[in-house]
Amino acid sequence: MNKLTVSLTLAVATSLATSALASTPESWRQLDRQVSRACIAASGLSRAKIITDKASFSDRVPVELRIVEGFNRQLVIDVKLCAYDRRTRRATTTEGTGRLGVNRN
């Protein structure tokens, strides 16, 4: 085998191994932890936690959705919807009360 064949074989094997690892249960747990941390931080709420089920979209729309609950500056329970972009690894939130079927009044 020449050097080019060996290099190409290694590149393909590495590529296949990397894509296979992306779908392992551990990689999904790691992504979930990463999304949760980013959404909690973006919410600005104290004692924040992720509530209810998560929503994940395909790679065509690489977005994860979470609902975050915690206390605002007035120490009132607040709910926010978080969208996490898997490509940029950034989270943003919007007020969730009422829109999410959660009424905290």
C-alpha positions in Angstrom: 0.0 0.0 0.0 1.2 3.4 -0.8 1.1 6.4 1.6 -1.9 7.9 -0.1 -4.0 4.8 0.2 -3.1 4.4 3.9 -3.9 8.1 4.5 -7.3 7.8 2.8 -8.1 4.6 4.6 -7.3 6.2 8.0 -9.3 9.3 7.1 -12.4 7.3 6.2 -12.1 5.1 9.3 -11.8 8.1 11.5 -14.8 9.7 9.8 -16.9 6.6 10.2 -15.9 6.2 13.9 -16.7 9.9 14.6 -20.2 9.7 13.1 -20.9 6.5 14.9 -19.9 8.1 18.2 -22.3 11.0 17.6 -25.3 8.7 18.0 -24.2 6.8 21.1 -26.4 7.1 24.3 -23.5 8.8 26.1 -23.2 11.5 23.4 -26.9 12.2 23.7 -26.6 12.5 27.5 -23.6 14.8 27.0 -25.6 17.0 24.6 -28.6 17.0 27.0 -26.3 18.2 29.8 -24.7 20.8 27.6 -28.1 22.1 26.5 -29.5 22.2 30.0 -26.5 24.1 31.3 -26.7 26.7 28.5 -30.4 27.2 28.9 -30.2 27.6 32.7 -27.4 30.1 32.2 -29.3 32.0 29.5 -32.5 32.2 31.6 -31.0 34.4 34.2 -33.2 32.8 36.8 -32.0 31.7 40.3 -32.4 28.1 41.4 -33.3 27.4 37.7 -34.1 23.9 36.5 -35.3 22.2 33.3 -39.0 21.1 33.5 -41.1 18.8 31.4 -39.9 16.9 28.3 -37.4 18.2 25.9 -37.9 18.8 22.2 -35.2 17.9 19.6 -35.3 18.6 15.9 -33.4 16.9 13.1 -30.1 18.3 11.8 -32.0 20.2 9.1 -33.2 22.5 12.0 -30.5 21.9 14.6 -32.5 23.2 17.6 -33.2 21.8 21.0 -36.0 23.3 23.1 -36.3 23.3 26.9 -38.6 24.9 29.4 -36.7 26.5 32.3 -38.3 27.3 35.7 -36.8 29.3 38.5 -37.0 32.5 40.5 -36.7 36.0 39.0 -35.2 39.0 40.7 -38.5 39.7 42.6 -38.2 36.1 43.9 -41.4 35.1 42.0 -41.4 31.8 40.1 -40.9 32.4 36.4 -41.0 30.2 33.3 -38.9 30.7 30.2 -38.7 28.9 26.9 -35.1 28.2 25.7 -34.0 27.5 22.2 -30.5 26.0 21.9 -28.7 26.0 18.5 -26.6 22.9 18.1 -24.4 24.5 15.4 -23.5 27.7 17.3 -23.9 26.1 20.8 -25.8 29.2 21.9 -29.0 29.4 23.9 -31.6 32.1 24.0 -34.8 32.4 26.0 -38.1 34.1 25.9 -40.9 34.5 28.5 -42.9 31.3 28.6 -45.8 32.1 31.0 -49.1 31.7 29.3 -47.6 30.7 25.9 -46.6 27.3 27.2 -49.8 26.5 28.9 -48.1 27.3 32.2 -50.0 29.9 34.3 -48.1 31.2 37.3 -50.3 34.2 38.3 
